């Protein structure tokens, strides 16, 4: 018999690993809800044309696409959630509140070569705000991302939001000598600067029609990084432009500082986000040491809902994948080495002394406890050794043990407090109520 393995670029999640994944997802979800975002979801696969409409036909090679046998429509497993979100917003544009704040935590798929930080199947947290223009909306989604990263244990010294504004960046490039018809190519070059050797970066800059002086200025712009708390005069002077060119950055800086987020953020004029649909603020979240890919990325995409048949609708959002984030958290010791410690703890572990009477009573007790809203487990071992069964309850990290034994002949059971020690005999009729009160008190403590 052949031994089957999971497909390359995918992961199996055993209980301890699933607990780690849910730990991160729960923090994402709580941060989203606390910031006023509502959860949505869409289909795992969409019409292929939905993705090519946004990203062009070149994306097809990166997708798991298929055609149903006997059908005529082409489909693809979703590589990202933004097209689905834009389609959903377009479908109900007339009834959406302003602003509309949505988040999702779906599975995504990309037919790419697996490598560190990049898999073919991954979870991505997406947060989007639609219907509102301006820096306040931009900062709302950034604040949500910061809140989650803080709750995961990361600090501004660990990760950094590298930010820019495509409008301001275009004006800076124009002032540096980039012709209007080459702005798109200049953005693409900036987006790839960290992946190119210096010689190739320079040769591509030449193709933008820049002389030696302009090439040096272009390279300097690409490497300009400044605190968002810096004055606009200081930022403008470093870029060789007037402060009026940076008006969008001034508003962003003011809002970020007011929210107490300036320590997390810096201006980085090499950040443009290569996708052409971005229209304003853009940002990426990187580990400060620079060992891995971006943890998250996003920006403003004011024309995308309109592209999918809806009205013109301002929008901003980001995506944060679990793969790179997991590597960063593990490297910094912010995830438990043993994910089993994150598994749900049983409120009650039922133990039978093996007598016929106890074996008949235990199943009924089990269901009564569960119907009362408690997490209850029992041993599947055939043994009358109460000590061994109590050890098993401890391995499951149960809070309370309910021992159904000799006391049952008198209509009673033994309840043992596994957290604080001590035990007592209670009437069988009062057992569930007693367990519920104990469990509630332990959860409050």
C-alpha positions as CSV (number, residue, x, y, z in Angstrom):
1,X,0.0,0.0,0.0
2,X,1.4,3.4,-1.0
3,X,2.1,5.9,1.7
4,X,0.2,9.1,1.0
5,X,1.6,12.5,1.9
6,X,0.1,16.0,1.9
7,X,0.6,18.0,-1.4
8,X,3.7,20.1,-1.5
9,X,3.2,23.6,-0.1
10,X,0.3,22.6,2.2
11,X,0.2,21.7,5.9
12,X,-1.4,19.2,8.1
13,X,-2.7,20.6,11.4
14,X,-2.7,18.1,14.2
15,X,-4.5,19.2,17.4
16,X,-1.5,21.0,19.0
17,X,-0.7,22.8,15.7
18,X,-4.4,23.6,15.1
19,X,-4.5,25.2,18.6
20,X,-1.6,27.5,17.6
21,X,-3.4,28.5,14.4
22,X,-6.6,29.2,16.3
23,X,-4.7,31.2,18.8
24,X,-3.5,33.6,16.1
25,X,-6.9,33.6,14.3
26,X,-8.7,34.3,17.6
27,X,-6.5,37.4,18.2
28,X,-7.1,38.6,14.6
29,X,-10.9,38.1,15.1
30,X,-11.0,39.8,18.5
31,X,-8.9,42.8,17.2
32,X,-11.3,43.1,14.2
33,X,-14.4,43.0,16.3
34,X,-13.0,45.4,19.0
35,X,-12.3,47.9,16.1
36,X,-15.8,47.6,14.8
37,X,-15.3,45.4,11.8
38,X,-17.9,42.7,10.9
39,X,-16.9,39.3,9.6
40,X,-17.7,38.1,6.1
41,X,-16.8,35.1,3.9
42,X,-17.1,34.2,0.3
43,X,-16.6,31.1,-1.9
44,X,-13.3,29.2,-2.0
45,X,-13.3,29.4,-5.8
46,X,-14.5,32.2,-8.1
47,X,-14.8,32.7,-11.9
48,X,-11.3,33.0,-13.3
49,X,-12.3,36.3,-14.9
50,X,-12.7,37.9,-11.4
51,X,-9.0,37.6,-10.8
52,X,-7.8,38.5,-14.3
53,X,-10.0,41.6,-14.2
54,X,-8.1,42.9,-11.2
55,X,-4.6,41.6,-11.9
56,X,-4.4,40.9,-15.6
57,X,-4.0,37.6,-17.5
58,X,-0.5,37.1,-16.1
59,X,-1.9,36.0,-12.8
60,X,-3.3,32.8,-14.3
61,X,0.1,31.0,-14.0
62,X,0.0,31.7,-10.3
63,X,-3.5,30.2,-9.8
64,X,-5.0,26.7,-9.3
65,X,-7.5,27.1,-12.1
66,X,-9.9,24.5,-13.6
67,X,-12.9,23.9,-15.8
68,X,-15.7,21.6,-14.6
69,X,-16.0,18.5,-16.8
70,X,-18.5,19.2,-19.5
71,X,-18.8,22.8,-18.6
72,X,-17.6,26.0,-20.3
73,X,-16.7,28.3,-17.4
74,X,-13.2,28.7,-16.0
75,X,-12.8,28.9,-12.3
76,X,-9.9,29.4,-9.9
77,X,-9.2,28.8,-6.2
78,X,-9.0,32.2,-4.6
79,X,-5.4,33.5,-4.3
80,X,-6.6,36.5,-2.3
81,X,-9.8,37.9,-0.9
82,X,-9.9,41.5,-2.3
83,X,-11.6,40.6,-5.6
84,X,-14.3,38.7,-3.7
85,X,-14.8,41.5,-1.3
86,X,-15.1,44.1,-4.1
87,X,-17.6,41.9,-5.9
88,X,-19.7,41.5,-2.8
89,X,-19.5,45.3,-2.1
90,X,-20.6,46.0,-5.7
91,X,-23.5,43.6,-5.4
92,X,-25.0,45.5,-2.4
93,X,-23.5,48.9,-2.9
94,X,-26.9,50.6,-2.6
95,X,-27.6,49.2,0.9
96,X,-24.1,49.4,2.5
97,X,-23.6,51.6,5.5
98,X,-21.0,54.4,5.3
99,X,-18.4,53.4,6.2
100,X,-18.6,49.6,5.7
101,X,-16.1,47.8,7.8
102,X,-15.5,44.1,7.0
103,X,-12.9,41.5,7.8
104,X,-12.4,37.9,6.9
105,X,-10.0,35.0,7.8
106,X,-10.2,32.7,4.7
107,X,-8.0,30.0,3.2
108,X,-6.2,31.0,0.0
109,X,-4.3,29.1,-2.7
110,X,-1.4,30.1,-5.0
111,X,0.3,27.7,-7.5
112,X,3.8,29.0,-6.7
113,X,7.0,27.3,-5.7
114,X,6.9,26.8,-2.0
115,X,9.7,28.5,0.0
116,X,10.2,29.9,3.5
117,X,7.3,32.2,4.2
118,X,5.4,31.3,1.1
119,X,3.1,28.2,0.7
120,X,0.5,27.1,-1.8
121,X,-2.2,27.0,0.8
122,X,-2.3,29.6,3.6
123,X,-4.7,31.6,5.9
124,X,-4.9,35.3,5.5
125,X,-6.6,37.9,7.6
126,X,-8.1,40.7,5.6
127,X,-9.4,44.0,7.0
128,X,-11.2,46.5,4.7
129,X,-13.0,49.8,5.2
130,X,-15.2,51.0,2.3
131,X,-17.0,54.2,1.7
132,X,-14.8,56.7,3.5
133,X,-11.9,58.8,2.1
134,X,-9.0,60.4,4.0
135,X,-6.3,59.7,6.5
136,X,-8.8,58.8,9.3
137,X,-10.0,55.8,7.4
138,X,-6.5,54.8,6.5
139,X,-5.4,54.9,10.1
140,X,-8.4,52.9,11.3
141,X,-7.3,49.8,9.4
142,X,-3.6,50.4,10.4
143,X,-4.7,50.7,14.1
144,X,-6.5,47.3,13.8
145,X,-3.4,45.6,12.5
146,X,-1.3,47.2,15.3
147,X,-3.8,46.1,18.0
148,X,-3.5,42.4,16.8
149,X,0.3,42.5,16.6
150,X,0.4,44.0,20.1
151,X,-1.8,41.2,21.5
152,X,0.4,38.6,19.8
153,X,3.3,40.1,21.9
154,X,5.1,42.1,19.2
155,X,6.5,45.6,19.8
156,X,7.5,48.5,17.6
157,X,11.1,47.3,18.0
158,X,10.1,44.0,16.4
159,X,8.1,45.0,13.4
160,X,7.6,48.2,11.4
161,X,4.9,49.6,9.2
162,X,6.7,51.0,6.1
163,X,4.4,53.6,4.6
164,X,4.1,55.9,1.6
165,X,1.5,57.5,-0.6
166,X,1.4,56.8,-4.3
167,X,0.3,60.3,-5.2
168,X,3.0,61.9,-3.1
169,X,5.6,59.4,-4.4
170,X,4.6,60.2,-8.0
171,X,5.1,63.9,-7.4
172,X,8.5,63.2,-5.8
173,X,9.6,61.0,-8.8
174,X,8.4,63.7,-11.2
175,X,10.5,66.3,-9.4
176,X,13.5,63.9,-9.7
177,X,13.1,63.8,-13.5
178,X,11.0,60.8,-14.2
179,X,8.7,61.5,-17.1
180,X,5.0,61.0,-16.7
181,X,4.9,58.1,-19.1
182,X,7.6,56.3,-17.0
183,X,6.0,56.7,-13.6
184,X,4.4,53.2,-13.7
185,X,7.8,51.7,-14.7
186,X,9.4,53.7,-11.9
187,X,6.9,52.3,-9.4
188,X,7.6,48.8,-10.5
189,X,11.3,49.3,-10.1
190,X,10.9,50.7,-6.6
191,X,8.7,47.8,-5.7
192,X,11.5,45.3,-6.8
193,X,14.4,47.2,-5.4
194,X,15.1,44.8,-2.6
195,X,15.1,41.8,-5.0
196,X,17.5,43.3,-7.5
197,X,21.3,43.6,-7.4
198,X,22.6,47.2,-7.5
199,X,23.8,46.9,-11.0
200,X,20.5,45.7,-12.4
201,X,18.7,48.4,-10.4
202,X,20.9,51.0,-12.0
203,X,20.5,49.6,-15.5
204,X,16.7,49.7,-15.2
205,X,16.9,53.3,-13.8
206,X,18.8,54.2,-17.0
207,X,15.8,52.9,-19.1
208,X,13.6,55.4,-17.3
209,X,15.5,58.1,-19.2
210,X,17.4,59.4,-16.2
211,X,20.9,60.9,-16.4
212,X,23.6,60.2,-13.8
213,X,22.5,62.9,-11.4
214,X,18.8,61.8,-11.7
215,X,19.7,58.2,-11.2
216,X,21.5,59.0,-7.9
217,X,18.5,61.0,-6.8
218,X,16.2,58.1,-7.8
219,X,18.3,55.7,-5.8
220,X,18.3,58.1,-2.8
221,X,14.5,58.3,-2.9
222,X,14.2,54.5,-3.0
223,X,16.3,54.4,0.2
224,X,14.7,57.2,2.1
225,X,13.3,56.1,5.4
226,X,12.1,58.6,8.1
227,X,9.9,58.5,11.2
228,X,6.3,59.5,10.6
229,X,6.7,61.9,13.4
230,X,9.3,63.9,11.4
231,X,8.3,67.3,10.3
232,X,7.1,67.6,6.7
233,X,9.8,70.2,6.1
234,X,12.4,67.6,7.2
235,X,10.9,65.0,5.0
236,X,10.6,67.4,2.0
237,X,14.2,68.5,2.4
238,X,15.4,64.9,2.3
239,X,13.5,64.3,-0.9
240,X,14.4,67.6,-2.6
241,X,10.8,68.8,-3.0
242,X,8.5,71.4,-1.4
243,X,6.5,70.5,1.6
244,X,3.3,71.1,-0.3
245,X,4.0,68.0,-2.4
246,X,3.7,65.9,0.8
247,X,0.3,67.1,1.9
248,X,-1.2,63.6,2.0
249,X,1.6,62.5,4.3
250,X,1.1,65.4,6.7
251,X,-2.5,64.3,7.3
252,X,-1.5,60.7,7.8
253,X,1.3,61.8,10.2
254,X,-1.1,63.8,12.3
255,X,-3.7,61.0,12.6
256,X,-1.1,58.3,13.4
257,X,0.5,60.4,16.1
258,X,-2.9,61.2,17.6
259,X,-3.6,57.5,17.8
260,X,-0.2,56.8,19.5
261,X,0.9,54.7,16.5
262,X,3.9,56.7,15.4
263,X,6.4,54.3,17.0
264,X,5.1,51.5,14.8
265,X,5.4,53.5,11.5
266,X,8.0,55.0,9.2
267,X,8.0,56.7,5.8
268,X,9.6,54.5,3.2
269,X,9.5,56.0,-0.3
270,X,10.6,52.6,-1.7
271,X,7.1,51.2,-0.8
272,X,4.7,51.6,-3.7
273,X,2.9,48.2,-3.7
274,X,3.4,47.0,-7.3
275,X,-0.3,46.3,-8.0
276,X,-1.7,49.1,-10.2
277,X,-5.0,49.3,-8.5
278,X,-3.6,51.1,-5.4
279,X,-4.5,54.8,-5.5
280,X,-3.2,56.4,-2.3
281,X,-1.8,55.3,1.0
282,X,0.3,52.1,0.7
283,X,2.1,50.2,3.5
284,X,3.9,46.9,4.3
285,X,4.6,45.4,7.7
286,X,8.2,44.0,8.0
287,X,10.2,42.4,10.7
288,X,12.8,45.0,11.8
289,X,15.6,42.5,11.3
290,X,14.5,42.0,7.7
291,X,14.9,38.2,7.7
292,X,11.5,37.4,6.1
293,X,9.0,38.6,3.6
294,X,6.5,41.2,4.5
295,X,4.1,40.1,7.3
296,X,1.3,42.2,5.8
297,X,0.6,44.7,3.1
298,X,-2.1,46.9,1.9
299,X,-3.3,50.3,0.8
300,X,-6.0,52.4,-0.7
301,X,-7.9,51.0,-3.8
302,X,-10.5,53.6,-4.6
303,X,-11.4,52.3,-8.0
304,X,-11.7,48.5,-7.5
305,X,-15.4,48.3,-6.5
306,X,-16.3,50.3,-9.6
307,X,-14.2,47.8,-11.7
308,X,-16.5,45.0,-10.5
309,X,-19.7,46.8,-11.5
310,X,-20.3,48.9,-8.4
311,X,-20.3,52.7,-8.0
312,X,-17.2,54.6,-7.4
313,X,-16.3,53.8,-3.8
314,X,-13.3,54.7,-1.8
315,X,-11.7,51.8,0.0
316,X,-8.6,50.8,2.0
317,X,-7.5,47.4,3.4
318,X,-4.7,45.0,4.1
319,X,-3.9,41.3,4.2
320,X,-1.8,39.5,6.8
321,X,-0.8,35.9,6.2
322,X,-0.3,33.3,8.8
323,X,2.9,31.8,7.4
324,X,5.4,34.7,7.7
325,X,3.7,35.9,10.9
326,X,4.1,32.4,12.4
327,X,7.8,32.4,11.6
328,X,8.3,35.8,13.2
329,X,6.4,34.8,16.3
330,X,8.2,31.5,16.6
331,X,11.6,33.2,16.1
332,X,10.8,35.6,18.9
333,X,9.6,33.0,21.3
334,X,6.0,34.4,21.2
335,X,4.3,31.0,20.5
336,X,4.2,28.2,23.0
337,X,6.6,25.4,22.1
338,X,3.8,22.9,23.0
339,X,0.6,23.9,21.2
340,X,-1.3,21.4,23.3
341,X,-1.2,23.9,26.2
342,X,-3.6,26.0,24.1
343,X,-6.1,23.2,23.6
344,X,-9.4,23.6,25.5
345,X,-9.3,22.4,29.1
346,X,-12.0,20.0,30.2
347,X,-14.2,21.4,33.0
348,X,-14.9,17.9,34.2
349,X,-13.2,14.5,33.8
350,X,-15.5,11.6,34.7
351,X,-14.0,8.5,36.3
352,X,-15.7,5.2,37.0
353,X,-14.5,2.6,39.4
354,X,-15.5,-0.1,36.9
355,X,-18.5,-1.4,38.8
356,X,-21.6,-2.3,36.9
357,X,-23.6,0.4,38.7
358,X,-21.0,3.1,37.9
359,X,-20.7,2.0,34.3
360,X,-24.5,2.4,33.9
361,X,-24.6,5.8,35.5
362,X,-21.6,7.4,33.9
363,X,-23.1,7.9,30.3
364,X,-26.1,9.6,31.7
365,X,-24.0,11.9,34.0
366,X,-21.8,12.7,31.0
367,X,-24.7,14.0,28.9
368,X,-26.2,15.9,31.8
369,X,-22.9,17.7,32.4
370,X,-22.5,18.5,28.7
371,X,-26.1,19.7,28.4
372,X,-25.3,22.1,31.3
373,X,-22.8,23.7,29.1
374,X,-19.6,22.2,30.4
375,X,-16.7,20.6,28.6
376,X,-16.7,17.0,29.9
377,X,-14.5,14.0,29.0
378,X,-14.1,10.5,30.4
379,X,-11.5,7.7,30.2
380,X,-11.7,5.0,27.6
381,X,-9.4,2.8,29.5
382,X,-10.5,-0.4,31.1
383,X,-9.1,-0.2,34.6
384,X,-10.3,0.1,38.1
385,X,-7.2,1.9,39.2
386,X,-8.5,5.3,40.3
387,X,-5.0,6.7,40.7
388,X,-4.2,6.0,37.0
389,X,-7.4,7.6,35.9
390,X,-6.7,10.7,38.0
391,X,-3.3,10.9,36.3
392,X,-5.1,10.7,32.9
393,X,-7.4,13.6,34.0
394,X,-4.3,15.6,34.9
395,X,-2.7,15.0,31.5
396,X,-5.9,16.4,29.9
397,X,-5.5,19.4,32.2
398,X,-9.0,18.9,33.6
399,X,-10.1,21.2,36.3
400,X,-12.4,18.8,38.2
401,X,-12.7,15.1,38.5
402,X,-16.0,13.4,39.1
403,X,-15.5,9.9,40.6
404,X,-18.4,7.6,40.2
405,X,-17.7,4.7,42.6
406,X,-18.7,3.0,45.8
407,X,-20.5,6.1,47.0
408,X,-23.1,5.6,44.3
409,X,-24.7,2.9,46.4
410,X,-25.7,5.7,48.8
411,X,-26.8,7.9,45.9
412,X,-23.7,10.1,46.0
413,X,-20.5,10.8,44.0
414,X,-17.0,12.2,44.8
415,X,-16.0,15.6,43.3
416,X,-12.3,16.3,43.4
417,X,-10.8,19.8,42.8
418,X,-7.8,19.1,40.6
419,X,-6.6,22.8,40.6
420,X,-6.7,23.6,44.3
421,X,-6.9,20.2,45.9
422,X,-9.5,18.8,48.2
423,X,-12.6,16.7,47.5
424,X,-16.1,16.2,48.8
425,X,-19.0,13.8,48.6
426,X,-22.2,15.3,47.1
427,X,-25.6,13.8,46.4
428,X,-25.9,12.5,42.8
429,X,-28.9,14.7,42.3
430,X,-26.8,17.8,43.1
431,X,-23.7,16.8,41.2
432,X,-24.3,18.8,38.0
433,X,-25.3,22.0,39.8
434,X,-22.2,21.7,42.1
435,X,-19.9,21.1,39.1
436,X,-21.4,24.1,37.3
437,X,-20.8,26.4,40.2
438,X,-17.3,25.1,40.7
439,X,-16.4,25.5,37.0
440,X,-17.8,29.0,36.9
441,X,-15.8,30.0,40.0
442,X,-12.6,28.6,38.5
443,X,-13.2,30.5,35.2
444,X,-13.6,33.8,37.1
445,X,-10.5,33.3,39.3
